[in-house]
Amino acid sequence: MSEPTDRPMADATRVVTAGRRKEWTQGIVSAPVWRASTILYDSVADLRAGAKRDPHHRLFYGRKGTPTQWSLADALTSLEPGAEGTFLYPSGVAAIAAALLSVLSPGDELLLVDSAYDPTRSMATGLLARLGIATRYYDPMIGAGIADLIGDKTRAIFMESPGSLTFEVQDVPAIVAAAKARGVVTLLDNTWATPLCFPAIAHGVDLSILACTKYIVGHSDVMLGSVTAAPGHFARLRDTSFQLGQVTSPDDAWLGSRGLRTMAVRLAQHRDSALAIARWLTDRPEIATVLHPALPSCPGHEYFVRDFKGATGLFGFVFAGGDDAARAAFIDTLELFGIGYSWGGFESLAIPIDAARYRSVTTRDDAGPMVRLQIGLEDAGDLIEDLERGLAAFREVRG
């Protein structure tokens, strides 16, 4: 068997073959778990020479990585056409922090989408603020209008599309174009779509961030993150990450690689079941709005149709009336949906969403309380029956 070439391949083939260099696998189908802290050298001269070499993909010290980490990082890079490299992190939040710190310095300004993940907002108001980095929030639907917000101190624009709570799809190409015209770096939390549904680097994004805990791992048992960089951005990202002491456990990287091999088929199941359930919910009288990017009722649906290659398994909906007690009754009655944070695993989840708590410059006028659903790999018909039971409980409490 010869090594895979760089010729174009379908996504399902790429996730199976990527990152499997022979020097990393040594003839084993999956790259082994290389655990290391100390790396031994043959001589003092060899030790000194090693300190002068670029440690990327070279054994130097355990914190700089082993073939286990490099295999997954290389695979993730290959999923982003045009990317230069990927660095791994022990969580998605760690990836966001390193990406931001690689492009921002005291006195700089960050433009942060108002629909951002709460830990990203906390980072802006906490760590970045303590470092003297200012943050301004912007409407997720601003599109090319972002140009009017870019000031002399603006150094980066952070996007999350779709938003992981309210699912607005941003006009990423328009924002990227405005940023490039002013020399501003763009960052995208691409966890919802993954590179299989939205190849961010190919759309001009400079730093594409994944909470690999979700769809890459796929089994709700590992904390893992990554940042993939466009040409010209990887060296600073890597240097910043090394200086922060960021390192991913080889065991966790191995589990990430194992999950990656089945991601294409898992995403297809997540997508199909989520769409079937979202469409079923649109016809329910208890539901005012379904917030699924693939449906016209979702803000930015036109950008989803234009830019995305597919959907995944996370979406939300707004009840037509009711209160928190009725919403809690709905969720508590569900048998097949766990109640817990995160998503992307094999099991379905449901949590209440109070989006207004996480807004700074935009407002929401929803008809009722909101719920976010993670649709797992269970049978869609069984999940619909379970949701039917939950809706009956909602109606009973709502009266």
Steps between C-alpha positions, in 0.01 A plus 500: 500500500645835396450821697196716412581785264389861523249460220140610574299247699146485633457593864417144603828383349706786641395443863604135467836555330624833637785520748619143450861545392702180519756653736215564745302178461800270442278260311216503753163616367461766771793704629601351837488694824848649539525616863808702580649770716876448461646431155847341504784613271801306379756762603552852630548615143168340403331665802632842401406451136148403601458827689575693181259311276136591445321266746192475278452129424836420662553323831650755740313496830163350584332839525587566135309190391539146375372325187167439675425873523657578163284239327175661616624855438609408148165334431309810612721720282426282198124554552549876447613563141768767494590475870860513623475309826301404809578513872318287756374610843357331811158661441309719260524795739878457516504510119298824497731658758819409313360616168400839644827548687696421185355803321419752777723719716435761771330803348338301218129464437301185427166498319302209645172369363213554745380140459830355623535203731492616864859395585622711207312799640642430846849494353442841345369659820753319719842401369511732199375797701770439765760505224376835375324363193164664430199316359207633303206279416326499164170372360548151352301608193717805427672352194695753295391769745780383728722737301339794683611357837865439412708766672868588518552263794293211364728201450262205489140403424362191671208314338289204608281373220244368565481629855491201732205635701288697253633365167536818296704426187747778431603636160855381553632587151376860532657539846825344380514735202452807721766374740757429230450846355616644834762242594290354781529132600184286493426212737207261473363255753409234244396229746138473381586439136848341516714534186284235333202736483684834492868503392585824675853557370375464141248775580781734601496457879844534660452281808238223512421373850338170597385366834608150395322376812190510282489342154867407459501280811131416469463293817469757784809368675792731412578871537685617190537810283682614187589809300578470130687794348512651155845565348689766690323442830618161619848590629367766739217270612746219569749726679225651718369153584847374593557806719168436675607143565207357308521127441243232427524157657605239239223274630243773434650572157477129418132498598450808283656317205283197562188717503606684186500179294122465538407868504365515145252218551403628847439851369273360229287327764497807726399714202220278371343439840527864607337622180217247532434608859534872423244471220266306726526773762412772247152350472437480874262761645708520818801632303532859378835479319752232413858630486672258266738656243366275224146635547379839372386597853862530616674839470768484232346198326591655164869492595468140610358406159773695323807398702446171683541146371258354755351519847576327829297399805462806724207741483250683716136595514278757670175404669181685412439637846547323827753567773808349656295248701332368186835481324652312793211254493564440129870426555458301820246269336733398217643150530742483206641852537757555771520834680855627469738739332705437188384316189631301207495165679294193420229580754225762466489793743256778590568813703314827567643809329454851633671688219426851626750441783782480246437813295668840508394693189207302360165408653261209463122502501419130507142376528589267788784313664768334289644148496815372330505144368802288417377219278710191550517169318177347634215421262325822399157345540573405859624851571183651354286277721703616798455865403126438465493390864693810597259726313207338680664588832563854375133542410387366836712745699432792268128438531 
